[in-house]
Amino acid sequence: MMKIARVFAHRVELPLNEGSYKWSGGKSVSVFDSTIVGVETACGLVGYGEVCPLGPFYLPAYAEGVRAGVRELAPHLIGIDPRELGVLNHRMDAAFKGHAYVKSGIDIACWDILGKSCGLPVCQLLGGRFGESVRLYRAISQVAPDEMASNVALYRDQGYTRFQLKVGGDPDTDIQRIHAVREVLGPNERLVADANTGWTQHEAMRVVRAVRDLDVYIEQPCLSYEECLAVRRHTDHPFVLDENIDSLEMLLRAKRDLAMDVVNLKISKLGGLTKTRQARDLCVSMGIAMTLEDSWGGDVTTAAIAHLAHSTPEEFRFTSTDFNSYVTVSTADGAPQREQGFMAASTEPGLGVSPKLDVLGQRVLDVS
């Protein structure tokens, strides 16, 4: 029987190509603090996962909390068969209440082991490979309206056809941002105005009225689910929920309320590939399209996103993202690479990535 013999982790800094990433409420990050989690079996097989919170001011998750949580949780997992993902997740939930993001890297690493042990890529284990590639979006950091429009035009030339505009600031400026960017896009290109909870309800109402004649999706305008639902009921724009959907319970509630047309599923927010697959399959059965991604990350996270997205039927796959193209540091060989606005999951066993140990450096925790 294959058993977990060791759980370890590396801390990696991921600087941004653009220098900084800005979104609602004046929040910004220039260097991401990412944790690469390794799970090693008694027979020497090693799987890898990654967790990279978007700073402690975005979701209830923070980088040092990943490592502290893994250190707390790991002793409970020694001796478990990593290929039994249901047993693994049941044990993690019993030993450590909440903190889904802490469990995510371990779960992803065990999917990597499962794929390697049976010689199959993770996407085949998650349901199969739909289509040749996965369509990507580009997140556009919050700056002045004309600068955002220029940035969209730049990334459009690189093959992107989906754009997530970071709004959620001053509503008058945000209205200008949405108008400026929509003007440079063609009819077959999609624009998402993502407020990341940044507007109050009355501000969101003003914005959706001011852009009602534009082809634009509205994403997570307000902090609470109830505020978002009120805005949803006063606009005919396609509507996306993200931050509020952190469980199957909330997903089912939102479906019942007709609160969204698209949902953003982040792997670490839900606790790993096992639970995100549950949400994904539920969305497919309910007819809800998805953005399939994570909060942030590098090569390992991008690989996990690619496998999840590629194993999702294309008609429900609104978009995904290639976080490894945003950062200056490559942490693994074999990760998906963007080609004209698309990426593909590896055909190699597991996630198909080989971490660069010289880049990862020393382990910051090692439990056996």
C-alpha positions in Angstrom: 0.0 0.0 0.0 1.3 3.5 -0.9 1.5 5.7 2.2 2.3 9.4 2.9 5.7 9.4 4.6 6.6 13.1 4.5 4.9 16.5 3.9 7.2 19.5 3.2 7.0 23.0 1.8 9.1 25.8 0.2 8.5 29.5 0.2 9.0 31.3 -3.1 8.7 35.0 -3.9 7.0 35.8 -7.3 7.6 39.3 -8.5 5.2 40.7 -11.1 6.3 41.6 -14.6 4.2 44.8 -14.6 5.8 45.8 -11.2 2.5 45.9 -9.3 -1.1 44.6 -9.4 -3.8 47.0 -8.2 -7.5 46.4 -7.6 -10.4 47.7 -5.6 -10.0 49.8 -2.4 -6.4 50.8 -3.1 -5.2 47.2 -2.6 -2.0 46.3 -4.5 0.8 43.7 -4.5 4.2 43.7 -6.2 5.7 40.4 -4.9 3.5 37.4 -4.2 4.5 35.0 -1.4 3.8 31.5 -2.6 4.0 28.2 -0.9 5.0 25.0 -2.8 3.8 22.0 -0.9 5.3 18.6 -1.4 3.9 15.2 -0.4 6.3 12.2 -0.5 5.3 8.6 -0.2 7.2 5.8 1.5 8.2 4.4 -1.9 9.7 7.8 -2.9 7.0 9.2 -5.2 6.6 13.0 -4.7 3.7 15.2 -5.7 3.5 19.0 -5.6 0.9 21.6 -5.0 0.9 25.4 -4.6 -1.0 27.9 -2.6 -0.6 31.7 -3.2 -3.1 34.0 -1.4 -3.7 37.4 -2.9 -2.6 39.1 0.3 -4.5 38.9 3.6 -6.9 41.7 2.5 -8.5 39.8 -0.3 -9.9 36.5 1.1 -9.5 35.1 4.7 -6.2 33.5 3.7 -2.6 34.7 4.1 0.8 33.3 3.0 2.3 32.5 6.4 -1.0 30.9 7.4 -0.5 28.3 4.6 2.7 27.2 6.1 1.6 27.3 9.7 -1.5 25.3 8.8 0.4 22.7 6.8 2.8 22.2 9.7 -0.3 21.7 12.0 -2.1 19.4 9.6 0.7 17.2 8.2 1.2 14.9 11.2 -2.4 13.7 10.9 -1.8 12.6 7.3 1.3 10.4 7.7 0.4 6.8 6.8 -2.6 7.7 4.6 -2.8 6.5 1.0 -2.5 9.8 -1.0 -4.4 8.3 -3.9 -7.5 7.9 -1.8 -8.6 11.6 -2.2 -11.9 11.2 -0.4 -10.2 9.6 2.7 -7.5 12.3 2.6 -10.0 15.2 2.6 -12.2 13.5 5.2 -9.1 13.3 7.5 -8.1 16.8 6.8 -11.5 18.2 7.6 -11.7 16.1 10.8 -8.3 17.2 12.0 -8.4 20.9 11.0 -11.7 22.8 10.9 -12.1 25.4 8.1 -9.0 26.9 6.5 -9.7 25.5 3.1 -6.7 27.2 1.5 -4.3 25.4 3.9 -5.6 22.0 2.6 -5.5 23.0 -1.0 -1.8 22.5 -1.7 -1.8 19.1 0.0 -4.9 18.0 -2.0 -3.3 19.1 -5.3 0.0 17.3 -4.5 -2.0 14.1 -3.9 -3.7 14.4 -7.3 -0.2 14.8 -8.7 0.8 11.5 -7.0 -2.4 9.8 -8.2 -1.6 10.7 -11.8 2.0 9.7 -11.6 1.2 6.4 -9.9 -1.2 5.3 -12.7 0.6 7.1 -15.6 -2.2 9.5 -16.4 -2.4 13.3 -16.5 -4.7 14.8 -13.8 -7.2 16.1 -16.4 -8.0 12.6 -17.5 -8.6 11.6 -13.9 -10.8 14.7 -13.4 -13.1 13.7 -16.2 -11.2 13.8 -19.5 -9.8 16.3 -21.9 -12.4 18.5 -23.6 -11.1 20.3 -26.7 -7.6 21.2 -27.8 -6.9 24.1 -25.4 -8.3 26.4 -22.7 -9.2 30.0 -23.4 -7.6 32.5 -21.1 -8.5 36.0 -19.8 -6.1 38.8 -18.8 -6.6 40.7 -15.6 -6.1 44.4 -16.2 -4.6 46.2 -13.1 -6.5 49.3 -12.0 -5.0 52.5 -13.4 -6.4 55.5 -15.3 -9.0 54.8 -17.9 -6.9 55.6 -21.0 -4.0 53.5 -19.6 -6.3 50.6 -19.0 -7.5 50.8 -22.5 -3.9 50.8 -23.8 -3.1 47.8 -21.7 -6.1 45.9 -23.0 -5.0 46.7 -26.6 -1.5 45.4 -25.8 -2.7 42.1 -24.4 -5.2 41.8 -27.2 -2.3 41.8 -29.6 -0.9 38.8 -27.7 -4.0 36.8 -28.5 -6.3 37.3 -25.5 -10.0 37.7 -26.2 -11.2 37.8 -22.5 -10.4 40.8 -20.3 -11.1 41.2 -16.6 -11.0 44.9 -15.8 -10.2 45.7 -12.2 -12.7 48.3 -11.1 -14.4 48.8 -7.7 -12.8 52.3 -7.2 -14.5 55.7 -7.7 -17.7 54.9 -9.6 -17.4 57.8 -12.0 -13.8 56.8 -12.9 -14.9 53.2 -13.2 -17.6 54.2 -15.6 -15.0 55.9 -17.7 -12.7 52.8 -17.5 -15.5 50.5 -18.7 -16.4 52.8 -21.6 -12.7 53.3 -22.6 -11.9 49.6 -22.7 -15.1 48.5 -24.4 -14.3 51.0 -27.3 -11.1 49.2 -28.2 -12.6 45.7 -28.2 -14.4 43.9 -31.0 -17.9 42.2 -30.8 -16.4 38.8 -30.2 -14.2 39.8 -27.3 -15.5 39.6 -23.7 -15.1 42.3 -21.1 -15.7 41.6 -17.4 -15.9 44.6 -15.0 -14.7 43.0 -11.7 -15.2 45.2 -8.7 -13.8 42.7 -6.2 -16.4 43.7 -3.7 -15.3 47.4 -4.0 -18.6 49.2 -4.5 -21.3 50.0 -2.1 -24.8 49.0 -3.3 -25.8 52.4 -4.4 -22.5 52.9 -6.3 -22.9 49.6 -8.1 -26.4 50.6 -9.1 -25.1 53.9 -10.6 -22.4 52.0 -12.5 -24.6 49.4 -14.1 -27.1 52.1 -15.1 -24.3 54.1 -16.7 -23.0 51.2 -18.8 -26.3 49.5 -19.5 -25.9 49.9 -23.3 -22.4 48.3 -23.3 -21.6 44.6 -23.7 -20.0 43.9 -20.4 -20.2 41.4 -17.6 -20.5 42.6 -14.0 -18.5 40.7 -11.4 -18.8 40.7 -7.6 -19.8 44.4 -7.3 -20.3 44.5 -3.5 -19.1 42.8 -0.3 -22.1 40.9 0.7 -24.1 38.3 -1.2 -27.4 40.2 -0.5 -26.0 43.5 -1.9 -24.8 41.6 -5.0 -28.2 40.0 -5.4 -29.9 43.4 -5.2 -27.7 44.7 -8.0 -28.2 41.6 -10.0 -32.0 42.1 -9.9 -31.6 45.7 -11.2 -29.5 44.9 -14.3 -29.7 42.8 -17.4 -25.9 42.5 -17.7 -24.5 39.0 -17.4 -23.5 38.6 -13.8 -20.5 36.9 -12.2 -20.1 35.9 -8.5 -16.7 35.2 -7.0 -15.7 36.1 -3.4 -19.1 35.1 -1.9 -19.1 31.5 -3.4 -16.8 29.6 -1.0 -18.9 26.4 -0.5 -21.4 24.1 -2.2 -24.0 25.6 0.1 -23.4 29.1 -1.2 -23.3 27.8 -4.8 -26.7 26.1 -4.4 -28.2 29.2 -2.7 -27.0 31.4 -5.5 -28.5 29.0 -8.1 -31.8 29.0 -6.3 -31.8 32.8 -6.2 -30.8 33.1 -9.9 -28.0 35.3 -8.5 -25.4 34.7 -11.3 -24.8 33.6 -14.9 -21.2 32.7 -14.3 -19.3 31.7 -11.2 -15.6 32.1 -10.4 -14.3 28.9 -8.8 -10.9 29.3 -7.1 -9.1 26.1 -6.2 -7.6 27.2 -2.9 -10.8 29.0 -1.8 -12.7 25.7 -2.0 -9.9 23.6 -0.5 -8.2 21.9 -3.5 -9.0 20.0 -6.7 -11.2 17.4 -5.0 -13.7 20.0 -3.7 -13.4 22.3 -6.7 -14.2 19.4 -9.0 -17.4 18.8 -6.9 -18.4 22.4 -7.4 -17.5 22.2 -11.1 -19.6 19.1 -11.7 -22.5 20.7 -9.9 -22.3 23.8 -12.0 -22.2 21.7 -15.2 -25.4 19.8 -14.0 -27.1 23.2 -13.2 -26.0 24.9 -16.5 -23.8 27.5 -14.9 -20.6 28.6 -16.8 -17.4 29.0 -14.8 -14.2 30.9 -14.6 -11.8 28.2 -13.4 -8.7 29.5 -11.6 -7.1 30.3 -8.2 -6.3 33.3 -6.2 -2.8 33.6 -7.6 0.4 31.4 -8.1 3.1 30.4 -10.5 3.9 27.3 -12.6 2.4 24.7 -10.3 -0.9 26.6 -9.7 -1.1 27.3 -13.5 -0.7 23.5 -14.1 -3.5 22.7 -11.6 -5.8 25.3 -13.2 -5.1 23.9 -16.7 -6.0 20.4 -15.7 -9.2 21.5 -14.0 -10.3 23.7 -16.9 -9.3 21.2 -19.6 -11.4 18.5 -18.0 -14.5 20.8 -18.0 -17.0 20.8 -21.0 -16.1 23.7 -23.2 -19.6 25.2 -23.2 -19.4 25.7 -19.4 -15.8 27.0 -19.5 -16.1 30.8 -19.6 -12.4 31.3 -19.1 -9.3 30.6 -17.0 -5.9 32.3 -16.4 -2.2 31.6 -16.8 -0.7 33.2 -13.7 2.8 32.0 -14.6 2.8 34.6 -17.4 2.3 37.4 -14.9 5.4 36.8 -12.8 9.2 36.9 -13.4 10.1 33.7 -11.7 9.6 30.2 -13.1 9.4 27.5 -10.4 8.9 24.4 -12.5 9.6 22.9 -15.9 6.7 21.5 -17.9 4.1 24.1 -16.9 1.5 25.2 -19.4 2.6 28.2 -21.6 0.3 30.7 -23.2 -0.1 30.5 -27.0 -2.3 33.2 -28.5 -4.6 33.5 -25.6 -4.9 29.8 -24.9 -3.1 27.1 -22.9 -3.3 23.3 -22.6 -3.0 20.9 -19.8 0.1 18.6 -19.9 -0.2 15.1 -21.4 2.4 13.9 -19.0 1.5 11.9 -15.8 0.2 13.9 -12.9 0.4 17.7 -13.2 3.2 17.2 -15.6 5.5 19.7 -13.8 9.0 19.2 -12.4 9.9 21.8 -9.7 13.2 23.6 -10.1 14.7 22.8 -6.8 17.4 25.4 -7.1 14.7 28.1 -7.4 12.7 26.6 -4.5 15.6 26.7 -2.2 15.6 25.2 1.3 12.5 23.7 2.8 10.7 25.9 5.3 8.9 22.9 6.9 9.4 19.2 6.8 7.1 16.8 8.7 7.7 13.0 8.6 
